[in-house]
Amino acid sequence: MPENGRHGASIELENLTKRYPGNTQPAVDNVSMEIKAGEVVIFVGPSGCGKSTTLKMINRLIEPTGGRIRINGEDVTDIDPVKLRRKVGYAIQSAGLFPHMTVAQNIALVPRMIGWPKGRIASRVEELLDLVGLDPGEFHGRYPRQLSGGQQQRVGVARALAADPPVLLMDEPFGAVDPITRDHLQDELIRLQHELHKTIVFVTHDFDEAIKLGDRIAVLRERSHIAQFDTPEAILTNPADDFVSGFVGAGAALKRLNLTRVRDVEVTDYPTVTVDDPLQEIFNRLRSSGTNEILLLDKRGRPYKWLRRGDLMWARGSLARAGTLVHDTVTRDATLRDALEAVLIDNAGRVAVTGRRGEYTGVVDMETLMNSVHELLEADRLEALEAQHELEEARADRTHAEQEGIGGEAKA
């Protein structure tokens, strides 16, 4: 396995099995799978099906009872498991940060253990904090207890990436945070993957999360038997059996909104002002904008409040009580489903789009989103008609063949 993992690594599981003493059935039974370098593969399945056990066998946190594991063609089943774990990033639910260590010390843990020089470690910590969207100057010396849940998870991901491993294993890493923070962490992971091209194996029980994040999804039955291993599109449109259909659930067409990103649709500009602008200037900007509202940005250029004309009439020299706070935003890596939910929750027909540090970049409105929904539904309708047409043709051909056979027998 390469020391420097800039471009991910292939993973092969061959007849991987785990038996625990005293249990008649194996926890994981004879699993074989090939994961391509730079691919995001999601393990999804019911609780207790063995998905986390399978994940933990890849870095041998759980030792396999049988089978082989190859990373970039190298059999890692028999090498020192501690050395293996230092080359495979690992992120878990609730981050798992050491509470007595600062953010910087947590991130520096593995590079320090494998002997990186201090200067290299320091620059890597700064680089990673910036990469996961945390200001190095602000967060470097903080302790985990001083961070929100979402910030802790970002540090957990930074720590897992610290030694630049080719493989990143993630065991329900966003399961313990609130839904809005979870959406933003998912978007952050998508953005990071665009930059880093790691091989990521990710465990979740949430099929919508699997659709959003995965290049391919492995739907697992009991003992990690693979029910279907395919792209999100293929699983949504052609589930292998009733078990997989149960995971897809109702509304497959709407779930496909998780496959389209905000960056794939039109993001429009919107009139904005900042909290530092004089009140009269804000009023003039709103009056000349041709819209009924304007977006107020904070000192860092982040969406803060929606201001309407009536709000300013009551402002009386201060914006403290004027306007409506921005409750939710989306990034360009958010899915159209995320954007649609944000628009519906806000009940105002639009949602602000932000960059990696939360800065305003534009707006997506309800009309754009509904057009995308209609396009997806129309594509599904045409696909269903085509499938029906092919089925009717096949039946006609079969009937014709049967009639030809009967006719031939009569002539004979």
N, C-alpha and C positions, 0 to 999 in steps of 0.2 A: 504494500500500500504506500503511495507517495507521501512524503512528509508534508509537502505543501499541497493543499487540496483545492487549488483555485477552481478546478473544473469538475468537481464531483467524482464519483467512482461507481462502477457497476457493482451490484450485489446479487449473488446467487445463493438461494437457499435450496438445499438438496436433501429431501427426505427428513427434514428437521422434525425432531420428536422430543417431547418432554413428558416423562413419567414421574410422578411423586410417589414415594413409598406409602403403601397402604391403600392406594387407589387402584381399582380394577381397570379403569379407563385412563388413557393418557390425557393430559391437559392439552397438549398439542400433538397432533397425529400425522406424521409423514407429510409435512408441507414442503412443496417444491415451488419455487418462484424465481423469476429473473426480473431484476429492476435495472433499468438503463442508467448510465451515468448522467447526472444533471436532471433526473426525473423526480417529480413529487408524486409519491404513491401513498394513498390513504388506506389504512385498515379500518373498516367499519363493520360492526356486527353487534349482536345482543350482548348484554352484560354477561361475563363469565365464559364467553366463547373462546378465549385464549388469545385475543389480539394483542394485549399488553405483554403477555408471556412471550409470544412470538417476537415482538419488538425487542424485548430485553435480552433475548437469546442472540440477537445480532451483535451486541457489544458484550455479550456474556455476563451481564449482570445476573442472568439466570443461565446456568450451565445446561446445554442440551444433553439429553440422554442418548440421542442418536442423530445421525445425519451430519452434513457438512455446511459450513458457511464460507463463501469466497467473496472477498472484496477486491475489485480490480484483478480478478483471477487468482489472487493469493489466498490459499486456504488458511483461515485464521482460527480454525477450530482448536488447534493444538498450541498456538503461541501464548505467551504470557498475557492473561486477560487484563491486567493492569495497564500494560503497554498499549493493548488494543483500545481500551477505553479512553486513553489520552489522545487517540487519533480519530475518535468518533465523538462528535458533539452530542450532548444529551440534554434535553429541556423537558421539564415536567410541570404538572399542575401546581399552582401556587409558587412557582419559580424555584423554591428550595434553596434560597440564598442563605449564607451563613450570617446570623444576626449580629455577631460580634465583629464582623468585617465591614469595611466601607464598600461602597459600590465599586471603586477602583480595585480594591483588594479581592473582591469576589471575582471580577472579570479576569484579573491577573493570575488566578489560581493555577490553572493548567500550564500556561506559558512559564510560570516560575518553577513548577515541578519538573518540567522537561528541560530546564536550564537556559532559557532565553536570557540574554543580557538585560540589565535594568533599563537602559535607554530604549531598547526595542519594545520591551513590555510597556513602558510608559506611553510611547507613541501609538502602540496597538490599542491600549485602553482608550485613548483620546479618539482614535479612528472609529472604534466600535460604538462608543457613546454617540458620536455624530451619526453613524450609520443607522442606529435604531431610533434616531430622532430625539435624543436627550442632550441638552447643552452640557458639554464636558465641564465648563467652569462652574455650573450650577450643581451638578450631580456627583462629580468626582469624589467628594469627601463625605457624602451623605451615608447614613446607615439604612438598611432595609426598612426599619420601622418608620422612617421619615418619608417613605414613598407610598404612593397609591398602589392599588393592586395592579393596574395596567403598567405603571412604571416599573414595578418589581418584575413583571413578566418580560418587559423589554430588556432589563438587565440580565434576566435569566437566559434570554436568547443570545445576548452579547457574550455572556460567559461561555455558552455552548460553542460559539463561533471563534473564541479567543485564539486558539492555536491554529486557526484556518483549516479545520478538518474537511476532508472530502465528503464525509457523510454526517448528516444531522438527523438524530432520532428524536421525535417529539411525542410524548405520551400525554394526550389530552391537555396540552399546555395552556389553553385558554378557557378551560372548563369552569374555573372558579371566579371569573370576573363577570361584571354586569353585561347585558347584551350589547349596549352601545360601545363600551370599551372593547368587547370581544370583536365586534365588527371592525373596529379600527386596528386592532392587533392582527387580525386576518389580512387586512389591506397592507399593513406594514410588512408582513411575511411575504406577500405576493411581490411587493416592491423590492424587498431584499433579494428574493430569488431571481428577479430580473437582472440584478447586479452581480450576484455571486455564483449562480448556476451550481449550487450544491445538489447532492443526491439527498432528498428528504423523505424519510418514512415517518408517517404521522398517524397516530391512533386517535379516533374520535368515535363517539356513539351518535353523533349528529350528522345525518345524511346531507342536510343542507350545507354544513361546513365542508363535508367531503366533496360535494359538487363544486363549491366555490374554490377550493384550494388545489384539488388533485389534477394531475395530468392523467393518472389512471387511478381507479378505485378497486380495491379488493374487498368484495362483500364476503364476510366470513361466517360460516355456520359454527356449530359446536365443534370443539377441538381444532379450531382454525381451518377446517375444511373449506376450500375456496368454492363459493357458490357461483361467482362471476368475477373476472378480473379484466376490466375494460375501461375505456374512456368514459367520462361522465355522460357525454352525448349518447353513446351506445347503450349505457345502462338505463338512461331515462327513456329512450325510444324503443329499446328492445331488451327488457329485463329477461334474464335467462329462465326464470321459473316464478312460481307464486311466492317463494321465500324472498327473492330479490324484489318482486313487485311490492311486497309488504314494506320494504325499506324505502322504496321510491314514494309510496303513498299516493294520495290523491293529488290532482293538479300538476301532473308532470310538465305540462306546457308552461305553467307559471314558474315551476322550479327551474326551467331553463333560463329564467332571468338571472340565475346565479352564474350562467356561463358568459354573460355579456357584461362588459365593464363600462363604467362611466366614461372612460377615455374613448370608447367606441361610438359614443353619441355626441351630439352637438352640445358643447358647453358654452353658454352665452355670457357676455359681460353684463354688468349691472352697475348702476350709479352707486358710488361709494363715497363716504367721508370718513374722517378719523376723529377720535375723541379730542385731539388737539386743535381741530378747526374751530374758529369762532362760530357762535350760534347763528349769527346772521348769515354767514357764508353757507352754513349747512342748510338754512331755510331757503336761500337763493338757489342752491344746487338742487334741492328737491323740487322747487317751483319750476325750474328750467329743464328738469329731467324728462318730463312727459310721462312719468310714472306716479303711482299713488304712494310709493314708499321708496326708501333708500336704505342702503346697508351701512351701518356704523361699524368701523373697524377700531380695534384697540391700538395701543401704542406699538404693538408688534405686527400690526397688519392682519390680525386675526378677526374673523366675524364676531361681533359682540351683540349688537341689537339691530332689529328692524325698526326703522322710524317711519311713521306715516304722517301725513300733513297735520292731522288733528293732534298728534302727539306734541308737535312743536308749538302749537298754539298754547298748550298748557305748560310748556317747559319752564317759563319764567326765569330765563337766564341760566338754567342748569339742565343737563341731560340725565341727572341722577335717577329721576322717576319717569322719564320719557321713554317711550318705545317698548318693544317686546324682546326679551333676551333670546338669543339664538340657542336653541336647545340641542340641536344636532347638526352635524355637517358630514360630508362624505369626501373621500379622496378620489383621485382618478382611477385608483385600483379597486375601488368599491364596486360591487355588482349593481346591476339595475334593480335588483330586488331590495338591496340596502337603500338605494336612493328612493325607491317607491315607498318603502316603509317610512323613511324620514319625512317625505312630503306629506304622507297621510297623517302621521302623528302631529306634524306641525300645523296641518290643516290650512295651509296658506298657498299651496300650489307651486312651491319651489323649495329648493334646498341649496345652500352654499357649498361650493366645492373648494377644498383646501389642499395645500401642498404638504410636504413632509414635516414641516414645523408648524403646521396649523395655519399658515398664511393663506389669505383669500386668493383664489385664482379664477372664479367664475360661478355660474349658477346653472343648475339643471332644473327645467320646469316640468310640470305635470303633462303638458301636451307632448313634449319630447318622449317622456316615459311611456305614455299611453300609445303613441305611435309605434314604439318598439314592441309593446305587448301585442298590439294588433298584428304586427308583422310576424311575430312568433306563432300566434294562434293561426294565422293564415298559412304559414309554412307547415304547421302540424296538420291543418285541414287538407292541404294539397298532398302531403305525404300519406295521409290515411286514404285519400281517394286513389292515389297511385297504387298503394298496397291492395286495395279492394279490386282495382282493375286487373292487377297481376293475378290475384286469386281467381277472379272470374275467367281469365284467359286460361289459367292452368286447368280449371274445371272443364272448360270447353274442349281443350286439347285432350283431356282424359276421356271425356264422353265420346269424342270423335274417334279416339284410338279404340275404345271398347266397341263402337259401332262397326268400325272397319274389321275388327276381329270377328264379330258375329257374322258380318257379310261374307268374310272369307270362308268361315266354316260352312255357311249355307251353300256357297258355290261348290265347295268340296263335296 
